[in-house]
């Protein structure tokens, strides 16, 4: 069974973003955490659902927030290499 693992820098980006949102409004940081969690849980069921990003990586957007997860599908895990801000078209 596959698991999800974050690169240490991606984990730090994730935590920093959650702290930023929590400073904006009480509970918004937790909402961000839960939304990212639901996003990567979907990747366990549908690992190829993200858009191709280079040769080995894929990117999935986080609903409701301007963030994306850059990840690599491996036999035993989904490896998140970055949690990054994205620009979205208006």
N, C-alpha and C positions, 0 to 999 in steps of 0.2 A: 504494500500500500504506500502510495506517495505521500510525502509531507511537504510543508512549506517552510523554507528557511530563508532568513534575511542575512545578507552580507552585513557585517558590523556597521559599515557606513550607511547602508540603506536603513538599518534599524535606527541609527542616530537621526537620519533625516525624518523618519517617521515620527519619532518621539518629539523632535523639535517642532514639527508641524502641529502635532497634537497639543503641545504646550502653547504654541502661538494661538490656536483656535480657542483654547480654554481661557486665555487672557482676554480674548475678544468678547466672550459671553460664557457664563456658567453653563456647563453641560455640552458646549459645542465641541470641545476637545474629545469628550467621550463619544459623541456622535461621529466624529471623524474616525476614531479608532474602530468603532463598530462597522462603519461603512467600509473601511479598508479591509477589515476582517472578512466581511461578506464577499468583498471583491476577490480576495485570494482564495476563499473557500470555493467560489465558483470555478476558479482555475483548476482546482483538484478534480472537478468533474469534467471540465472542458479545457484542458491545458493549451490547446491550439486556438483558443478564442481570441487572444490578443492579436493585434496587428503585427506583422513582421517588422522588425527593427534591426536592420543589418543582417548578417549571415546566421547568427545563432540566437539572437534575442528576439523577444516579442514585447509589446507594450499594451497594457490594458488601462483604460481611463477609470478613475474612481468617481462613481456617481455623486452628484451634489457638490463636489469639491474640485478645484482646479489642479488635481494631482493625477499622476499616472504611476503605475508600477512597471518597471523595466525588469523582465525576468527571462530566465533560461529554463527550458524543460529538460530535465535529466531523468534517467531511469527510476531513481529512487526519490526524487524531490522536484519541487518547483523552487528554483533559487532566485530570489529577488535581489537584483544587484543595485537597484536605485529606486528611491521614492522621490519623484521629482515634480516640481510645479510644471504645469502645462499651460499653453496658451490655447484658448478656445475661441472659435469664431462666434461672433455675436449674431 
